[in-house]
Amino acid sequence: MDFLLEEGFDENLIKQLKQRYDSSTLDLFILERENVQDVIHYFQKIGIIPIEELLLSRIELFTKDINTIKDAFLKHNIKQVVELVNHDINNIDWL
């Protein structure tokens, strides 16, 4: 999961992810590295701020196909959804 370091996250996040998730979840996360990075970059691009919190609570979101993620945001007012998620990450379930 060192690729997260390249994305600007720290060792502490990696440690927390290893403590929170089982090995099969983490294996899928690593296997889907490119997609995980695409989702991180997309979230950064549209202004999602609590990416670390989302990784810690909704890691499965980052293994979804990037086009599925984009389509979910495009079905709604992206700016409004971003504001809602930045206020409370549980609003990501709204998608």
N, C-alpha and C positions, 0 to 999 in steps of 0.2 A: 504494500500500500504506500510505498515511498513516492509514488506518483502524486500523492496528495501534497507532499512537500513542494513539488514543482508548481503546484497550483496555489501556493502561498499559505497552506495550512501547516500546523506545527505537529511535533511528535506527540504532544499531549492529546490531540484529537485522535491520532492513530491508536494510542493507548486506550482511550475511552471507547473507540469503536471495537477494539479487540475484546474489551471487557463486556461490552453490551450485547454483541451479536455472536451467534454460534458460528462454527467454522464453515458450514455449508453456505450461510448467508455471505460471509466474507469471501469465500472462494468465488461465488458468483459475482460479487462486487469487483474483485480483481480481474476475473475473466472478462467482464464487461468494461474494462478500464477506459477504452476509447469512448464508449457511450457515456460513462460517468463524467469524463472530462467535457464532453459535448454539453451535457446537461448543466454542469457547473458553469461553463462559459455562457450558455444561454441565460441562465439565471443572473449572472453578473451583467450581461448585456441589457436585460430588461429592468434591472434595478433591484432584484431580490437581495436583501441584505443578510438575513439570518441563515446563510447557507450551511454554516457549521451546525447550527441547531437542527436544521432539516436532515443533515447527514446522521446526526445522533438519534433522531426520532423517526425518520422516514427514509431509511437507507434504500429501500426498495424503489423509491421514486427515481433514484439515480441510475438504476439498471434498466429502466423502461427505455424504449426506443425514443430517440430525440424528436422524431416527427410526431409521435404520439403526444409528447409533452407540449410541443409547439401548437399542435392542433387544439389541445385542451385550453391553452391560453387564448388562442385566436377565436374560440367560440364565445369569449367574453370580452369585456373591456379590459385589456391587458393592464393599463395603468391602475385601474380600480382594484384588480386582483392583486397586483404587486403591493399596493398600499395595504390591502387587507392582510396579506401574508406577512408583510413587514411589521404590522401591528401585532399579529398573533399567528404563529406558524400553523395552528390548527385549521386556519382558513384555507390551507392548501387542499384540504379534503373537499372543499367546495367544488373543485375541478372534477 
